[in-house]
């Protein structure tokens, strides 16, 4: 009977660790997709001459993309 309780405990621990790892991978993929999304949305600011003329808006787009695509943010989830 005691062995069955240990077995259930080990299964529960394995499930909790597995769910944690799955959630971590999902968050990492979400941060990578956010980076890609921000890069695609920033393209018009670099391509359209009227948008390129506004330096402050262009600088804002660059900072947004840099912050979303920082490798430490993608892998740890912590922005510097």
C-alpha positions as CSV (number, residue, x, y, z in Angstrom):
1,X,0.0,0.0,0.0
2,X,2.9,2.4,0.8
3,X,4.5,1.7,-2.5
4,X,1.3,2.8,-4.3
5,X,1.2,6.1,-2.4
6,X,4.9,6.7,-3.4
7,X,4.0,5.9,-7.0
8,X,1.1,8.5,-6.9
9,X,3.4,11.0,-5.3
10,X,6.1,10.5,-8.0
11,X,3.5,10.8,-10.7
12,X,2.1,14.0,-9.2
13,X,5.6,15.5,-9.0
14,X,6.4,14.5,-12.6
15,X,3.1,16.1,-13.8
16,X,3.8,19.4,-11.9
17,X,7.4,19.6,-13.3
18,X,6.1,18.7,-16.8
19,X,3.4,21.4,-16.6
20,X,6.0,23.9,-15.4
21,X,8.3,23.1,-18.3
22,X,5.4,23.2,-20.9
23,X,4.3,26.6,-19.6
24,X,7.9,28.0,-19.7
25,X,8.2,26.8,-23.4
26,X,4.8,28.4,-24.3
27,X,5.9,31.7,-22.7
28,X,9.2,31.6,-24.6
29,X,7.4,31.0,-27.9
30,X,5.0,33.8,-27.1
31,X,7.9,36.2,-26.4
32,X,9.5,35.2,-29.7
33,X,6.3,35.7,-31.6
34,X,5.9,39.1,-29.9
35,X,9.4,40.0,-31.3
36,X,8.4,38.9,-34.8
37,X,5.1,40.8,-34.6
38,X,6.8,44.0,-33.5
39,X,9.4,43.7,-36.3
40,X,6.7,43.3,-38.9
41,X,4.7,46.2,-37.5
42,X,7.8,48.4,-37.5
43,X,8.5,47.8,-41.3
44,X,6.2,50.7,-42.5
45,X,8.1,53.1,-40.3
46,X,11.3,52.2,-42.2
47,X,9.8,51.9,-45.7
48,X,7.3,54.7,-46.0
49,X,9.2,58.0,-46.6
50,X,6.6,60.1,-44.7
51,X,6.9,57.9,-41.6
52,X,10.7,57.8,-41.9
53,X,10.8,61.6,-41.8
54,X,9.4,61.6,-38.2
55,X,12.5,60.8,-36.3
56,X,10.9,60.5,-32.8
57,X,8.3,58.0,-34.1
58,X,11.0,56.0,-35.9
59,X,13.1,56.0,-32.7
60,X,10.1,54.8,-30.7
61,X,9.6,51.9,-33.1
62,X,13.3,50.9,-32.9
63,X,13.2,50.9,-29.1
64,X,10.0,48.8,-29.1
65,X,11.6,46.2,-31.4
66,X,14.8,46.2,-29.5
67,X,13.1,45.7,-26.1
68,X,10.9,42.9,-27.5
69,X,13.7,41.1,-29.3
70,X,16.3,41.3,-26.5
71,X,17.6,37.7,-26.1
72,X,17.6,37.9,-22.3
73,X,13.9,38.9,-22.4
74,X,13.1,36.0,-24.8
75,X,14.7,33.4,-22.7
76,X,14.2,34.6,-19.2
77,X,11.1,36.8,-19.6
78,X,12.7,39.7,-17.7
79,X,13.2,43.0,-19.4
80,X,16.4,44.8,-18.6
